[in-house]
Amino acid sequence: MNQPFPRLRATAALAAVVLAGAAALTGCSDPGAQASTQQETTAARNGVVYNSSPEQDRIHAQKDAALAAAVPASIAKDGKLTVGTTAGSVPLSYYATDNKTPIGSEVDIAQLVADKLGLALDVQVTSWENWPLKTQSGDFEAVFSNVGINKDRVKLFDFASYRAAFMGFEAKKDSTFDIKGSADISGLKISVGSGTNQEKILLAWNKELEDKGKAPAVLQYYSAEADTILALASGRTDLNLAPYPSAVYLANTRDDLKVVGKVNAGWPNETLVAATTLKGNGLAPVITDALNSAIKDGSYAKVLARWGLADEAVPTATTVTLDNYAGAAK
């Protein structure tokens, strides 16, 4: 999915959404569970050497004076861009080997944006279910944590897209699974995180199977990535559905697992991963411009290559709101 987010006519006016509606926002691309303890560096078969130490030597970008001047005054006044992340999945966002420093591709992309805007990056870690409320309350000015755009979120948030959004099915190395749709998961045991886009997709696929009189998949719920992978490797589950970058990372750093299928995180529609900001605060368009500046100067490509995510790059960042969200009427 290497094209800008599609535009569509605005939908009819929506009723106001209260804070309690944030519960509907929790399904996304991030499993929200901390990965297992990492080595300082991990060499992968895809040629990437993943650095999990606190000393990241991050890729930086040059400040853009025009972009810095466009940052809303309420956000620029403290000189910081306060970013929320969930530190939940290698190589996207996770803790370094000191168990306190958040690192990963999402943090690095946020660093480029902060640099472009002339702001210091302040990264705050939260649980997956809490980022919507913390963004609404103003604790976070933006969230960089593999958040996919969906019809519930555009009611409350504005977005600046920066990466393709896919899920990957993981299986044992000796399996013969080839997962392309609901028919391929009938009767299988699949591990999944509760309240994620992964679960949403699997529940929809199970309904398709049941409507056809076929056995649904048996969903097994795990809150920690280490437990999920142990269940898969030991044969207690047949498949695990995870963010595609995490699935690729495991396939390239372990000898016992492989990726056996791929599905867009917005199934049955398409979506993108995006920086998430409070609706109407004016920050999303500025972040979009910062991302496009980083795409143009090459720093964006360097960050994705550093984490083995080059194939998920987008050629253009796009501001996505309720008014232009292609899936809002679906």
C-alpha positions in Angstrom: 0.0 0.0 0.0 2.4 2.6 -1.2 0.0 5.4 -2.2 -1.4 8.4 -0.3 -4.5 7.9 1.7 -7.6 8.1 -0.6 -9.9 11.0 -0.2 -13.7 10.8 -0.1 -16.6 13.2 0.4 -17.4 14.2 3.9 -20.1 12.1 5.6 -23.2 13.4 7.2 -22.8 15.2 10.5 -22.1 12.9 13.3 -23.4 13.1 16.8 -20.9 14.3 19.5 -18.8 11.4 20.8 -18.2 11.4 24.6 -15.0 10.2 26.3 -16.6 6.9 27.0 -16.5 6.2 23.3 -12.8 5.9 23.5 -13.2 2.3 24.3 -14.1 1.7 20.7 -10.7 3.1 19.7 -8.6 0.4 21.3 -8.5 -2.0 18.4 -5.4 -1.2 16.4 -2.2 -2.5 14.9 -0.3 -2.6 18.1 -0.7 -5.7 20.4 0.0 -3.5 23.4 2.2 -6.0 25.1 5.9 -5.6 26.0 8.3 -7.8 24.0 10.6 -10.3 25.6 14.0 -9.2 27.0 16.2 -8.1 24.1 19.9 -8.5 23.5 22.0 -5.3 23.0 22.1 -6.0 19.3 20.3 -8.7 17.2 21.5 -9.6 13.7 18.7 -10.6 11.5 18.6 -12.6 8.2 17.2 -9.6 6.4 20.6 -7.9 6.9 19.4 -5.5 9.7 21.3 -5.3 13.0 18.7 -4.2 15.6 20.1 -2.0 18.3 18.2 -2.5 21.5 20.6 -0.6 23.8 19.6 2.7 25.4 22.4 4.4 23.3 20.5 4.7 20.0 22.4 7.3 18.1 19.2 8.2 16.4 18.9 9.7 12.9 18.1 13.4 13.1 16.7 15.9 10.7 17.4 19.6 10.3 14.9 22.2 11.7 12.6 23.8 9.2 12.0 27.4 10.3 8.7 27.7 8.3 7.4 24.5 9.8 8.5 25.5 13.3 6.6 28.8 12.9 3.4 26.9 11.9 3.2 24.9 15.2 0.2 26.0 17.2 1.3 28.3 19.9 -0.3 26.2 22.7 2.0 23.3 21.7 5.2 25.2 20.9 5.2 27.3 24.1 7.1 24.7 26.2 9.6 23.9 23.4 8.6 20.2 23.5 6.7 17.7 21.4 5.1 15.4 23.9 4.6 12.0 22.3 2.8 9.0 23.6 3.9 5.5 22.7 3.1 2.0 24.1 6.5 0.4 24.1 4.8 -2.8 23.1 6.4 -4.5 20.1 9.8 -5.0 18.4 10.8 -3.2 16.2 8.1 -0.6 16.4 8.1 0.7 20.0 9.7 -1.2 22.9 11.9 -0.8 25.9 15.7 -0.9 25.5 17.8 -3.3 27.5 17.7 -0.9 30.5 14.0 -1.6 30.7 13.2 2.1 30.8 14.2 3.8 27.6 11.5 3.7 24.8 13.1 2.9 21.4 12.0 1.7 18.0 10.9 2.9 14.6 7.9 4.8 16.0 10.1 6.8 18.4 12.6 7.5 15.6 9.9 8.8 13.3 8.7 11.0 16.1 12.2 12.3 16.5 12.4 13.4 12.9 9.1 15.3 13.3 10.3 17.0 16.5 13.6 18.0 14.8 11.8 19.5 11.8 9.5 21.5 14.1 12.4 22.7 16.2 11.1 21.0 19.3 12.6 18.7 21.9 11.1 15.2 21.8 9.5 14.1 25.1 8.4 10.5 24.9 5.9 9.2 27.4 5.0 5.5 27.6 1.4 4.4 28.3 -0.7 1.3 28.0 -2.5 0.7 24.7 -6.0 1.2 26.1 -5.0 4.6 27.7 -3.6 6.5 24.7 -7.0 7.8 23.5 -7.9 9.4 26.8 -4.4 10.8 27.4 -4.5 12.4 24.0 -7.9 13.9 24.6 -6.9 15.2 28.1 -3.8 16.9 26.6 -1.2 14.7 28.2 0.0 13.8 24.7 0.3 16.2 21.8 0.7 13.3 19.4 0.8 9.5 19.5 3.3 7.5 17.5 2.6 3.9 18.3 1.5 2.0 15.1 -2.0 3.5 15.3 -4.1 2.7 12.3 -6.7 5.1 11.0 -10.3 3.9 11.4 -13.9 5.2 11.3 -14.1 5.4 15.1 -10.9 7.3 15.6 -11.5 10.0 13.0 -14.5 11.2 15.1 -12.1 12.3 17.8 -8.6 12.6 16.3 -6.8 14.0 13.3 -4.0 12.0 11.6 -0.7 12.4 9.7 0.0 9.1 7.8 3.5 7.8 7.6 3.6 4.0 7.0 1.6 1.2 5.5 -0.5 -0.9 7.9 -0.5 -4.6 7.6 -0.9 -7.6 9.9 1.1 -10.8 9.5 0.2 -14.4 10.4 3.0 -16.2 12.1 3.4 -20.0 12.3 6.0 -22.6 13.1 8.7 -23.0 10.4 7.5 -26.5 9.4 3.9 -25.6 8.9 2.2 -25.5 5.5 -0.3 -22.7 6.2 -1.0 -20.1 3.5 -3.4 -17.6 4.9 -5.3 -15.4 2.4 -8.8 -15.2 3.9 -11.3 -16.6 6.3 -11.5 -20.1 4.7 -7.8 -20.7 5.6 -8.3 -20.3 9.3 -11.3 -22.6 9.8 -10.8 -24.8 12.9 -7.3 -23.4 13.7 -6.2 -22.1 17.1 -5.1 -18.5 16.8 -3.5 -16.3 19.4 -4.5 -12.7 19.5 -4.6 -9.6 21.7 -7.9 -8.5 23.1 -9.2 -5.2 21.8 -6.9 -5.0 18.8 -7.5 -4.7 15.1 -6.2 -8.3 14.9 -9.1 -9.5 17.0 -11.6 -7.4 15.0 -10.4 -9.0 11.8 -10.5 -12.6 13.2 -14.0 -12.1 14.6 -15.2 -10.9 11.2 -13.6 -13.9 9.5 -15.2 -16.2 12.0 -18.6 -14.8 11.3 -18.0 -15.4 7.6 -17.1 -19.0 8.4 -20.1 -19.5 10.6 -22.4 -18.0 8.0 -21.1 -20.6 5.6 -21.6 -23.4 8.1 -17.9 -23.9 8.6 -16.0 -24.2 11.9 -14.6 -20.9 13.1 -11.1 -20.4 14.4 -10.6 -20.8 18.1 -9.2 -17.5 19.5 -6.7 -17.7 22.4 -6.0 -14.5 24.2 -2.6 -13.4 25.5 -1.6 -10.1 27.0 2.2 -10.5 26.7 4.1 -11.1 23.5 6.5 -13.5 25.2 3.6 -15.7 26.2 2.1 -15.5 22.7 5.3 -16.6 21.0 5.9 -19.4 23.5 2.4 -20.8 22.8 3.0 -20.6 19.1 6.5 -22.2 19.3 5.3 -25.0 21.6 2.3 -25.9 19.4 -0.4 -24.7 21.8 -1.6 -22.4 19.0 -1.4 -22.8 15.2 -1.1 -19.1 14.3 -0.5 -15.7 15.8 -1.8 -12.5 14.1 0.5 -9.6 14.8 1.6 -6.3 13.3 3.5 -7.2 10.1 6.8 -5.5 11.2 6.8 -7.6 14.4 6.1 -10.8 12.5 8.9 -10.1 10.0 11.3 -9.3 12.9 10.5 -12.6 14.5 10.8 -14.6 11.2 14.2 -13.0 10.6 15.6 -13.5 14.1 14.3 -16.9 15.1 14.8 -20.3 13.4 11.4 -21.8 14.3 8.9 -19.2 13.0 7.8 -17.8 9.6 5.2 -15.5 8.1 2.5 -17.4 6.4 0.0 -14.6 5.5 -0.5 -10.9 5.3 -3.7 -8.8 5.6 -4.3 -5.0 5.6 -4.9 -3.7 9.1 -8.1 -2.0 7.9 -9.6 -5.1 6.4 -12.0 -5.2 4.5 -10.9 -1.7 3.7 -7.3 -0.2 3.6 -5.7 1.9 6.2 -2.4 3.5 7.1 -0.4 4.0 10.3 -0.4 7.6 11.4 0.6 10.1 14.0 -2.5 10.8 16.0 -3.5 14.2 17.4 -6.5 15.8 19.1 -9.2 16.6 16.5 -9.1 20.3 15.4 -6.0 21.4 17.3 -4.1 22.2 14.1 -1.1 20.0 14.7 -1.8 17.1 12.2 -1.2 19.3 9.1 2.1 20.5 10.5 3.2 17.0 11.3 2.2 16.0 7.8 4.4 18.7 6.3 7.3 17.7 8.6 7.0 14.1 7.5 7.0 15.1 3.9 10.1 17.2 4.5 11.8 14.1 6.1 10.7 12.0 3.1 12.2 14.5 0.7 15.5 14.9 2.5 16.0 11.1 2.9 16.0 10.9 6.7 12.6 9.1 6.7 13.9 6.3 4.4 17.0 6.0 6.6 14.9 5.4 9.7 12.7 2.8 8.1 15.8 1.0 6.7 17.4 1.0 10.1 14.5 -1.0 11.5 13.9 -3.2 8.4 10.7 -1.5 7.4 11.7 -0.1 4.0 8.9 -2.0 2.2 6.3 -0.2 4.4 7.3 3.3 3.3 4.8 5.7 1.8 5.8 8.2 -0.9 3.7 11.0 0.7 2.4 11.7 4.1 -1.3 12.8 4.2 -3.4 14.6 6.7 -6.5 12.5 7.4 -9.6 13.9 9.2 -13.3 13.0 9.3 -13.9 15.2 6.3 -11.6 13.2 4.0 -11.6 9.8 5.5 -12.4 7.2 2.8 -13.9 4.7 5.2 -16.1 7.0 7.3 -19.2 6.0 5.5 -18.5 2.3 5.7 
